[in-house]
Amino acid sequence: MVSSCKKAMESAMMSSENPVDQLREMLHASIDCGVKFAFMGKLHTHREHSHTYVIYCRTGFVNNT
């Protein structure tokens, strides 16, 4: 998540030579990153959320929830 937000901010900085346009693009990128972060946080703290781990053993893959 952090690396994708960093890439979005770098892309926003390179989007224009005009500082006002750069600032506008950085604002849009930060809002987009914040929305994604909030959405992922909401999913992760949902009461029905669980992690599924896949374990590889000699006989093959085993799903362990």
N, C-alpha and C positions, 0 to 999 in steps of 0.2 A: 504494500500500500504506500509506504513512504517513498519507494523508488519511483512508482508511477506518478506520484504528486510532484516529486522533484523534476522528472522529465517534463511534466506539464508546465511547470514554472519556467524551466529553461527554454522550452518551446515558446512560451509567451514572451519571454525576454528577447528572443530572436525574431519575433514576428514582425517587427517594424523598427525603424530608426527613430520614430516619433515617440518621445517619452510618455505622452498622454495615451497613445495607442497601446504601448507596452503595459502601462498601468491598468488600462481597461482589460486587456487580455489576461493579466495576472489576477485581476479581481475575478474574472470568469473562471479561471483555472482553480483558484482557491475555493470558490463557491462549489464547483463541481467536486473537488476533492473532499470538501467538508460534507457534502451530501452523501458521497460514497462511504465515507468513514462512519457517518451517523447511521446509514442503512445497514452496514455490516455489523456495527455495534448492536443495533436493535435485533438483528437476526441472531447474533451470538448470545444475547441475554434472554431470548425467548424461552419460555418455560418448556417447550417441547424440543428444544435444541439438544442434540447429542452428537458426540464424535464417533465416527466409525474408523476403526483401525484395521488395516489389512496387514496380516502377518504372513511372511513367506516361510514355509517349513519344507523339509525334504520331500514331502508328498504333494506339495503344491501350495496355492494360496488359501488362507483361512481367514474368513471374515470374523472379526471379534468386535462386538458392539458394547 
